[in-house]
Structure formats: C-alpha cells, structure tokens
Amino acid sequence: MKKVILNIIENRALTSTVYEMKLSGDLSGITRPGQFVNIQLDGLYLRRPISVCDVCGDTLTLIYKVVGKGTEKMSGMAAGQALDVLTGLGNGYDTSVSGEKVLLLGGGVGVPPLYMLAKRLICEGKSVTAVLGFNTADEVFYEKEFAAAGAAVRVTTADGSRGIKGFVTDAMPENYSYFYTCGPEPMLKAVYKATDTGGQFSFEERMGCGFGACMGCSCKTVTGYKRICKDGPVLEKEEILWED
C-alpha cells in the first residue's frame, strides 16, 4: 500500500452513469492487473475503492459508476484537481497460470479491471477472448478498447439491444485454457457453474478501510474467512464457498 497525491488529467462520461477518470502521479505501488485504489473525498469519512482499469507510464485510468455520494462527487471533478489516493491495494490477478487460450468474463463495472489484464496477457503472447456483459446497448463501454488491445471481443446485453442476447455465460467460446472474471455476485455464481477449467474471480465487496483492518469485507473460503480487500479481491475458483 502506498499513499500518493494524484492529479486529474481528464474526467469524462462513457455512458449516462459510467465515467472514465485519468490521473497522473506516482503509480509504482500498482504492480498487477486486478488491484484497486482507495480515494479520499472531502466531506466523506470512508475512502472509495475503485478498481484499476489501466496503468500506462505515470497515467492511471479508473472507470467508475455513479451509485452514491462518493462517485457522484467524483463525476463533478475537473482536470487539475488533486486526490489523496491509497494505491497498490489487493492481490490482483496472477497471469502465470493461465495457459495459452484465455477467457475474460466481465459484467458492468466488472469490465474495467479486465482491460489491464487483457493487455498483460496479450503482451505475454497469449490469445484472449473477452466477453463483456451489460443490461442494454446504452450501457456498453470499452468494446473498442479491448479490440484495439488485441482481444477477440464478444458483447452481450440482457435485452438483446447489442451483441448477443443474454449473459456472459451465453457467449463463452467452447475451448479455453483458463478464465478470469469480475462482476456482480449473481454473475460470478453463474460463471462458476458454467466453467470447466481453473479460474480467478474478482469480488466487488463493500469495503470499509480497504487494507484489512476492519474485517468488514470478509468472505468464506475452504481455508476459512478471507478479507476481500487484503487477501483478495481475487480468489481462485477452487477456494470459493458460495453462501446460500
């Protein structure tokens, strides 16, 4: 974990509720795709955890959805403003175990952390298929960015207004060596049941402190409870125990 001051370069809307924020500064604390940052916002007690979408040099890309006071405040920020940020939080994805034909499954704001992962896997010489799931065509974002990075992209929408009608599990290729996924828990449970290889799940838990002190984001696993912010947010398929 590293505390830094980052400066906003750009903050723009990708959809009616989803924004892309680019910041510059010391990003040496971020070493793996799938990690997250925790942002301090004036007037709000708890920091806001946001997954890392990409790091390129000294530029950090975050994608967030406006769902409450914190993200609403972020959406109104402009270039030039500075943010107090904890970086390098979470374990991130391990790409060393993926094999050569990798499947990425992302739902909604679970899509962003898979972008840096896709770039890393492609740089390692692996073939990547990214299935990006949304509710409607108006919510789709980053389809072109994944394709430009070299991934084969499939888009699904629940209402069929864009791409394949259905959910990410309806667009999975037949052959893949390993998978990575991030999204809401119902989607993760569906992916768990639909996949037949090893894989890694990134959980979107509500976090208090963001570095393992408060125990507020604990998750039951085969080896006991793990803190999503400290021991996760990425867990391997084999260790997950789903609560009924």
C-alpha positions as semicolon CSV with decimal commas, in nm:
position;residue;x (nm);y (nm);z (nm)
1;M;0,000;0,000;0,000
2;K;0,127;0,345;-0,091
3;K;-0,031;0,683;-0,019
4;V;0,011;0,933;-0,302
5;I;-0,136;1,255;-0,439
6;L;-0,260;1,212;-0,794
7;N;-0,369;1,489;-1,030
8;I;-0,674;1,455;-1,251
9;I;-0,591;1,478;-1,622
10;E;-0,938;1,404;-1,758
11;N;-1,279;1,301;-1,626
12;R;-1,540;1,214;-1,888
13;A;-1,869;1,028;-1,920
14;L;-1,864;0,698;-2,108
15;T;-2,237;0,636;-2,059
16;S;-2,512;0,814;-1,866
17;T;-2,381;0,670;-1,537
18;V;-2,026;0,545;-1,604
19;Y;-1,723;0,774;-1,606
20;E;-1,357;0,740;-1,703
21;M;-1,105;0,932;-1,492
22;K;-0,738;0,963;-1,583
23;L;-0,485;1,070;-1,319
24;S;-0,111;1,124;-1,314
25;G;0,149;1,071;-1,044
26;D;0,350;0,801;-0,866
27;L;0,195;0,468;-0,960
28;S;0,483;0,244;-0,852
29;G;0,259;0,080;-0,591
30;I;0,043;-0,079;-0,864
31;T;0,209;-0,397;-0,985
32;R;-0,070;-0,629;-1,106
33;P;-0,395;-0,604;-1,300
34;G;-0,692;-0,651;-1,070
35;Q;-0,563;-0,432;-0,788
36;F;-0,759;-0,130;-0,668
37;V;-0,712;0,217;-0,523
38;N;-0,890;0,387;-0,232
39;I;-0,976;0,755;-0,280
40;Q;-1,026;1,015;-0,007
41;L;-1,304;1,263;-0,087
42;D;-1,364;1,586;0,103
43;G;-1,658;1,568;0,342
44;L;-1,686;1,188;0,331
45;Y;-1,545;0,971;0,610
46;L;-1,474;0,647;0,423
47;R;-1,247;0,628;0,121
48;R;-1,400;0,499;-0,204
49;P;-1,246;0,181;-0,352
50;I;-1,217;0,184;-0,732
51;S;-1,062;-0,096;-0,939
52;V;-0,765;-0,013;-1,160
53;C;-0,858;-0,016;-1,528
54;D;-0,513;0,061;-1,668
55;V;-0,169;0,197;-1,589
56;C;0,044;0,340;-1,868
57;G;0,361;0,515;-1,753
58;D;0,254;0,768;-1,492
59;T;-0,111;0,770;-1,604
60;L;-0,378;0,580;-1,413
61;T;-0,719;0,507;-1,568
62;L;-1,017;0,445;-1,342
63;I;-1,370;0,365;-1,455
64;Y;-1,650;0,408;-1,204
65;K;-2,028;0,408;-1,193
66;V;-2,221;0,683;-1,015
67;V;-2,410;0,495;-0,743
68;G;-2,383;0,717;-0,434
69;K;-2,247;1,036;-0,280
70;G;-1,881;0,948;-0,334
71;T;-1,898;0,858;-0,702
72;E;-2,139;1,145;-0,766
73;K;-1,880;1,380;-0,617
74;M;-1,611;1,224;-0,837
75;S;-1,820;1,273;-1,151
76;G;-1,815;1,650;-1,096
77;M;-1,438;1,679;-1,063
78;A;-1,229;1,850;-1,328
79;A;-0,878;1,835;-1,470
80;G;-0,623;1,990;-1,239
81;Q;-0,780;1,878;-0,913
82;A;-0,571;1,660;-0,680
83;L;-0,679;1,345;-0,499
84;D;-0,538;1,169;-0,192
85;V;-0,515;0,805;-0,302
86;L;-0,401;0,475;-0,149
87;T;-0,255;0,266;-0,433
88;G;-0,142;-0,093;-0,474
89;L;-0,428;-0,241;-0,272
90;G;-0,539;-0,601;-0,321
91;N;-0,358;-0,904;-0,460
92;G;-0,458;-0,870;-0,826
93;Y;-0,472;-1,139;-1,095
94;D;-0,195;-1,396;-1,141
95;T;-0,125;-1,443;-1,513
96;S;0,142;-1,712;-1,473
97;V;-0,114;-1,995;-1,451
98;S;-0,340;-1,907;-1,742
99;G;-0,224;-2,125;-2,030
100;E;-0,240;-2,001;-2,390
101;K;-0,613;-1,952;-2,466
102;V;-0,757;-1,722;-2,201
103;L;-1,119;-1,625;-2,144
104;L;-1,216;-1,299;-1,972
105;L;-1,572;-1,253;-1,845
106;G;-1,678;-0,910;-1,721
107;G;-2,014;-0,770;-1,619
108;G;-2,088;-0,396;-1,600
109;V;-1,830;-0,218;-1,384
110;G;-1,659;-0,556;-1,351
111;V;-1,527;-0,493;-1,702
112;P;-1,258;-0,228;-1,621
113;P;-1,008;-0,443;-1,424
114;L;-1,008;-0,694;-1,710
115;Y;-0,870;-0,435;-1,953
116;M;-0,524;-0,409;-1,797
117;L;-0,532;-0,787;-1,753
118;A;-0,607;-0,836;-2,125
119;K;-0,315;-0,612;-2,220
120;R;-0,082;-0,803;-1,985
121;L;-0,189;-1,144;-2,117
122;I;-0,153;-1,035;-2,481
123;C;0,195;-0,897;-2,408
124;E;0,278;-1,241;-2,269
125;G;0,184;-1,391;-2,607
126;K;-0,150;-1,539;-2,506
127;S;-0,473;-1,549;-2,706
128;V;-0,751;-1,358;-2,528
129;T;-1,128;-1,367;-2,574
130;A;-1,314;-1,102;-2,375
131;V;-1,687;-1,140;-2,313
132;L;-1,832;-0,812;-2,188
133;G;-2,182;-0,819;-2,041
134;F;-2,427;-0,530;-1,995
135;N;-2,800;-0,481;-1,947
136;T;-2,865;-0,263;-2,254
137;A;-2,680;-0,115;-2,552
138;D;-2,669;0,226;-2,379
139;E;-2,452;0,079;-2,104
140;V;-2,181;-0,071;-2,329
141;F;-1,831;0,072;-2,291
142;Y;-1,470;-0,023;-2,377
143;E;-1,561;-0,269;-2,653
144;K;-1,330;-0,089;-2,898
145;E;-1,051;-0,056;-2,642
146;F;-1,039;-0,431;-2,578
147;A;-1,036;-0,498;-2,954
148;A;-0,759;-0,242;-3,009
149;A;-0,552;-0,417;-2,743
150;G;-0,573;-0,739;-2,947
151;A;-0,855;-0,929;-2,776
152;A;-1,139;-1,107;-2,957
153;V;-1,444;-0,929;-2,814
154;R;-1,797;-1,054;-2,763
155;V;-2,065;-0,824;-2,619
156;T;-2,382;-0,945;-2,452
157;T;-2,685;-0,747;-2,341
158;A;-2,967;-0,879;-2,125
159;D;-3,231;-0,722;-2,353
160;G;-3,061;-0,811;-2,683
161;S;-3,022;-0,448;-2,791
162;R;-2,650;-0,504;-2,867
163;G;-2,445;-0,809;-2,947
164;I;-2,560;-1,147;-2,817
165;K;-2,884;-1,153;-2,619
166;G;-2,832;-1,294;-2,273
167;F;-2,549;-1,302;-2,022
168;V;-2,174;-1,357;-2,042
169;T;-2,223;-1,730;-1,992
170;D;-2,426;-1,735;-2,316
171;A;-2,128;-1,615;-2,521
172;M;-1,846;-1,832;-2,390
173;P;-1,624;-1,999;-2,652
174;E;-1,604;-2,379;-2,649
175;N;-1,230;-2,400;-2,593
176;Y;-1,021;-2,206;-2,342
177;S;-0,739;-2,297;-2,108
178;Y;-0,825;-2,070;-1,814
179;F;-1,058;-1,785;-1,724
180;Y;-1,066;-1,461;-1,526
181;T;-1,385;-1,286;-1,423
182;C;-1,519;-0,981;-1,239
183;G;-1,873;-0,862;-1,186
184;P;-2,177;-0,875;-0,958
185;E;-2,215;-1,185;-0,741
186;P;-2,506;-1,341;-0,937
187;M;-2,290;-1,329;-1,250
188;L;-1,991;-1,478;-1,066
189;K;-2,204;-1,766;-0,940
190;A;-2,327;-1,833;-1,294
191;V;-1,970;-1,826;-1,427
192;Y;-1,862;-2,067;-1,152
193;K;-2,125;-2,319;-1,263
194;A;-2,069;-2,271;-1,638
195;T;-1,688;-2,303;-1,648
196;D;-1,493;-2,628;-1,660
197;T;-1,135;-2,506;-1,608
198;G;-0,948;-2,328;-1,334
199;G;-1,003;-1,958;-1,299
200;Q;-0,981;-1,646;-1,085
201;F;-1,273;-1,441;-0,951
202;S;-1,253;-1,074;-0,851
203;F;-1,520;-0,984;-0,596
204;E;-1,696;-0,647;-0,572
205;E;-1,744;-0,632;-0,195
206;R;-1,831;-0,318;0,003
207;M;-1,512;-0,215;0,184
208;G;-1,454;0,000;0,488
209;C;-1,083;0,056;0,539
210;G;-0,955;-0,112;0,221
211;F;-0,645;-0,268;0,379
212;G;-0,767;-0,544;0,609
213;A;-0,812;-0,372;0,943
214;C;-1,190;-0,360;0,984
215;M;-1,283;-0,714;0,865
216;G;-1,594;-0,569;0,703
217;C;-1,550;-0,744;0,369
218;S;-1,474;-1,099;0,486
219;C;-1,566;-1,390;0,259
220;K;-1,593;-1,760;0,347
221;T;-1,345;-1,991;0,169
222;V;-1,231;-2,352;0,204
223;T;-0,946;-2,232;0,428
224;G;-1,160;-2,003;0,643
225;Y;-1,264;-1,641;0,610
226;K;-1,059;-1,410;0,388
227;R;-1,069;-1,032;0,369
228;I;-1,157;-0,930;0,014
229;C;-0,959;-0,605;0,039
230;K;-0,641;-0,765;0,177
231;D;-0,646;-1,135;0,082
232;G;-0,842;-1,059;-0,237
233;P;-1,019;-0,917;-0,423
234;V;-0,909;-1,208;-0,642
235;L;-0,980;-1,564;-0,527
236;E;-0,916;-1,887;-0,715
237;K;-1,216;-2,092;-0,822
238;E;-1,113;-2,389;-0,610
239;E;-1,117;-2,195;-0,281
240;I;-1,459;-2,029;-0,311
241;L;-1,752;-2,135;-0,094
242;W;-2,077;-1,972;-0,202
243;E;-2,319;-1,864;0,069
244;D;-2,683;-1,965;0,009
